[in-house]
Amino acid sequence: MPDYTLDTFQNEYLHEGATEVNAIVTVTATNGDGPAFGSAAEATVVIIIDTSGSMAGGRIRAARDATNAAVSVLRDGVRFAVVAGTHVALNVYPRAGTAVASARTRQEASVAIAQLRSDGGTAMSTWLNAAGTLFRGSTGINQAILLTDGENREDPRALPAALKTWAGSFQCHCRGVGTDWRVEELRPIANAMLGTVDIVAQPAGLVDDFTAIVSAAMSKTQADVRLRLWMPAGARLNYLKQVAPDISDLTAKRVEVNARSGDFPTGAWGSESRDYHVSVEVGAGTIGDEMLAARVSLVVGGPDGDNIVGQSLVRAVWTDDLALSTRINKAVAHYTGQAELASVIAEGLEARKAGDVDTATQRFGRAAQIATAAGNQATLDLLDKVVDIEDPATGTVRLKKKVDAADEMALDTRSTRTVRVGKKP
């Protein structure tokens, strides 16, 4: 099993009457001395390809190439399947269940993938239901890729129902090729299924993207990893968010352990580090009071049940020393700003779509300010394709008259990616 460490970064000092406690908890997993927990046989990958009529031509050819590339980087022993999605879902390879990756099955899959043709409609719930059925019974590292190029065309109740059914069963990384799909349709899938969402503007980019997703999946060594949050009686959780490497709100994913504790899923882990923002509301204290505002434990599942592999404490201390109580922890301030960055970008895009130039300009200007202060050059580069940034420090920008749809969608999908901060207070 990997070695896990948890570190808390916060200013625990509050002024009299204050009730909100904030902390950044960094979880780091490194390779332990023993063999990796989670062998190749304990992983399953399902690749879901939109084969509706709109995928005709270069897109379906690129999708076939990307799927073959993804299958080629699967380790021997990994279970896998390829699903074609239209208004129904069809198991392309194997015809039922999953196959075990080997030279023979990769070749068989390649022959089947070559037969993919574009025809029909788009009903994403059927795709997820098919994938969920393939993952059923697998307790290992379950990862899916979902590729589409268009809008979902089904009863609006169907997709939320599928997400409710399969959330926690597997992670799903969503990709949209071209610009005819909707970010607001794929993002809820990625959020519910602890995956990612991104645009691949040109079909030729699919091979590299699929290869990167599957290679990342092959690096995972632990499947069932959860944050367990304990709070004292009377405390209330404002939110628990992953804030690095990207922002993902886990608050609504709580599964009750007991009256004071709940588990929050984090997906599969390899050798990596992630940051989480914990915000808790506690009863107002008086000068000199101290309390444990929250205890964050990392829990992994195993054949013998849950194992707590690390803990971190969030404290609250009430003081009349203004120098202590007004000091803002660097990590908390940084990630609060990164969350605001994602929010103002979303608001700017919405205002631009509605023709509200003033609001869009103000929001994008604020985004440029935050990204500059945080050193988030990747987001600044994306913003620069939507607005002319005249003075990033003051947030002075001008909306571009013509913006490529792919650039706008890239800013939308990647607005939640964050840059990390040094954890010194």
N, C-alpha and C positions, 0 to 999 in steps of 0.2 A: 504494500500500500504506500502511496506517496506520503511524504512528510508535509504536514499542514501547520502554518503559523497564522495567528490572528493578532493584529495590532490595532489599537484604538488611538485616534487623533482627535482631540477635542479641547475646548476650554471648559473645564468642569465648573468654573466659578460663575455664579449667578447673583444678580442683585436681589435684595429683599423683595419678595412678591413675584419674582419671575417664575415661570412654570415650564418653559420650553427648553428641552435639552437636545442638543445636536452633536453628532459624532460621525466621523468617517472611520469605518472598520475595513482594514485591508486584509484580505485573505490571500495567502501565497501557498501554492502547492509546488513541491520540488520532488524529484525522484528520491525515493528512500533507498536504503541499503539492500533491501530484498527485491525480488522480481516485481515487475509492474502488476498492479491489481487490475485485472481485466485483459484477458488474452484475446487474440484475434477471433476465436470462436465465440466470444461474448459480445460481438458487435454485429449490428444489422444496419444496412443502408438500403433505402428505397428511393429510386429516382423517378419522379413524376414529370412527364413531358406533356405539355399541351399540344395536342395534335388536331385542334379544331381547324376549320377551313381557313382562318386568317393566317395560319402558320405556313401556308403554301410557299414554295419557292426557296429562297435562300435561308429563311428561318428554319424550316424543317430540316434542311441539309445541315445547317450549323448545329441544330439540336441533336441530330444523329451523331455528328462528330464529337460533340461535347459529352454525350452519354457514353460513347465508346471510350473517351479519354478518362472519364470518371471511373468506369469499370476497370480500366487498365491499372489504376493505382490502388485498387483494393488489395489488402494483404490476403494471402492464402488463408482460408479458414473463415473469413468474414462472410456472413450470410447477406445476400443481396437480391434485389428484384427491380425490374423496370416496369412502370405502369404508364400506359397511354391514356390521356384524359381528354374527353370531349364532353358531350352531355351525359356520357356514362364513362366508367373507368374499365379499362381492359388490361389484364395481366399480359404483358408482352413477353417477358422472360422472367422466370419460368412460367408456364401456363397456369400453375397453381403453387401457392406457397412461396418459399424462397429457395435460392440455390446457394451452395457453398463455393466461394471463389477458388478457382484453380485454373490452370492453363486451359483445360477442356471447357469449363463452364464460361470462361471469358470469351472463348471462340464461339460457343453456341449463342451467347448473348449478342455478340457482334452480328451474327447472321440474322437474329431476330430483330435487332435494332435497325438494320438496313431496310427492313420491310415497313418501317414507320411511314405512314402517309397522312396528309392533312385532310380532314373532312369532319363536318359536324359542328356542334355548338360547344358551350363552355358551362360546366356545372362543377364548381370546385369542391362542393361538399362531397360529391361522389368520389372525387380523387382522394380526399382525406379519409373518407370511410374505407376505401380500398386499402390505403396505406396502413390505417389503424388495424385492419384485419390481418395484414401481413406481419405487423409487429406483435400481435396478440400472443402472449405467452413468453415473449422474449424479455428477460430481465437485465440484459446487458446494455450496451451503449447503442441507443436507437436514434438514427439520424436520417432525415429525409431532405431531398432537394425538390422544390416545386418550381417549375418554369412555366410562364405564361406570356402571351403577347397581347391579351385583350381583357375585356371586362367580363365579370361573372354574369351569367344569364340564367338565373334560376330563382325560385321562390326565395325572397330575402330572409326567410326564417331558417332555411336549410343550412347555410354556412355556420351561423352561430350555434346551431344545434350540434353540428359535427365537431366544432371546436370544443364545446362543452363535454362531448362524449370522449374525445381523445386527448384533451389537455393532460399532460403528465405522462402520456404513453410514449411519446417520441418528440424529438426536436425537429422543427421544420424550417429550413432556410429557403426563403422565397426570392425568386429572381424574375424581373420583368424585362423582356427583350423588346427593343424599340420604344415607342412612346404612346402606344394606343391602349396601354393598360392603366390601371388606377392605383396610385400609391395607397389611397385610403381603403382599398380592398385588401391589398397584400399585408399592410402593416398590422392589422388586427390578427391575421393568421400568425405572423412572426411573433407578435407579442404573446399571444395565447400559448404558442408552442415553443417558447423560449429560443427562438431562432433569430435570423437576421433578414433584412429586406434590402435589396439594392437594384439599381438599374444596370442593364448591360445594353448600352445604346446601340451598338453594332453587333449583329449576329456573330461576326468573326471573334468577338471577345468571349464567347461562351466557353470555349475549350479551356482557356486559362482559368476562368471563374469556377467552372465545375471541378477542375483539377484541384484548385486551392481549397474548395469546400471539403472535398473527400479527403484530401491530405490532412486537413485539420481534424476531421473526424477520426482518422487513423491515429492521430497523436493522443487521443483521449484514453485515459487509463482507469477512470472511475466514473461509474454511471450515476448512481443515486446519491447526489450531494445536496444537502439542505442546510439553510440557516435556521437555527431554532432560537427564537427570541422570547426571553422571559422578561416580564415586567411586574413590578410590585402591585399590590392591591390599590385600586384607585387610579392607576396610570392608564394613559390612552395612547395608542400608536397614531401619530400623525401620518407617517409614511416610512416605508423601507424601500429604497431604490438602489439598484446597481447603477453606479455612476461612471465606472470605467471598466472595460474599454469603451463602452457606450452606455447610454441611459436606458434603463428598463425598470418600470415601476412594478415592484413585486407585491405591493400592499394587498391587493385584492386576491392574491394567490394563497393566502394564509390557510393552512390546514390545522385545525385545533388539536393540540396535544393534551392540554388540560386548561383549566380556567385561566391560568396565567401564562401559558406558553403556547406558541404556535410555530409550525414549520413552514418555511418558504422555499420552494424548489429553485435551484440554480442551474440545473442541467448537468451535462457531463463535463468532467475536468481532465486536463492533462497537466503538464508542467507549466504553470502560468500564475498570474496574479490579477486579482480584481478588487475594486473598491466599492463599498456600499455606504450609503448615507442613511443613518438611523435618526429619526426625529420622534421624540417622545414627549407627551404632555404629562406633567406630574403635579401633585398638589403644591401650592406655594409654601416655601419654607421661610423660616426666620433666620436672622444672623447666627452663624455658627452651626446650623443644621447641616448634616451630610446624609446622603442616601445613595443606594445603588439604584439608578434609574432604569437600567436594562442590563441583561446579560445575553451576549450573543455567542451561541455555540455552533460549531460546525459538526454536522451529523452525516455520516455515510452509512449506507445500508450494506449489509453483508449476509452471508448464509446463516449467521447466528443472530441476526437482528441489527438494530441500530447501534452504532458506535460513535461516541462523542470524541472527536479527534483534535479539538482545540476550542478555546474559549477566550472571550474578550469582554471587559467590563466597561460600562458607560456610567459615569458618576455624576452627581450633582452636589455642589457645595455652595451654600449661601454666604455671602460676605458683604461687608460695607466698604471694602476697598475697591474704589472705582477703577483703579489701574488694572485690577484683576478681572472684575466683572465686565468691563467694556472691551477687553482684548478679544479680537476675533481670530479664531484659529485659522491658519493659512489654508489648510486642506478643506475645511468646511466652507470657507469663503470662496475658494476656487470652484468647488463643485456646485455650490449654489449658483454661481455665475454661469457655469456650463449648462445647468438646467434652464436658467433664464435664456441663454443663447438659443437653445432648441425651441423654446416657447416663442421668442420674438421672431425667429425665422418662420415658424408655422403661421404666425399672425401676419407677417409681411407677405407671405405667399398668398394667403387667403384674401388680404386686402387688395393685392395686385390683381388677383383673379376677378375681384368684384369691381375693379376700376377705381378704387379709393387710393389715389396717388399719394395724398398727404400721409395717410396712415402707413401705407407700404414704405414710403421713404423714411418715416420716423422709425419704424420697426427695423428695417434693414440697417439704418444708421446705428441704432443701438446694438445690433448684432455685430457690426464692424468694430465698435468700441470694445465689446466683451471679448471677441475673438482676438483682437490685438493685445489686450491686457493679459489674456491667458496664454498667448503664444500659440494660438491654434491656427497655424498657417494653412492647413488643409481646408478649413472652413472659410478663411479669408479668400483663398483661391476660388472656391465655389461661389462665394458672394460676388467676386469680381466679374463673374460671367452674367450676373443678373443686374448689378448696379455698377456705376462708375464711382469708385471710392476716392474722394478728393482728400479727405483728412480722417483717417481711421481713428485717431485719438479723440477727436471731437464728435465722431459719428456723422460727418458731413458726406452725404452720398447723393447721387442722382440716378433715378431709374433709367435703365437703358430702354430705348424705344423698341428695339427688336431683341428678343431673347429666344434662343433655341430651346424648344420644348424639352430636349434631353438634358440641357444644363439646369433648367428649372427643376426637373424631376430628380436630378442628382443632388441638388441642394436640399430638396425635401427628404429624400431617403437617407442622406448622410448627415443630417443636422443633429442627430443624437450621438454621433461619434465624438468622443472627448479626448483631450490630452491630459496626461497625468501630471501631478504636481509633487514636488518634494514634500515629505511629510513632517518637516520640522515645524513646530508651532510658530 
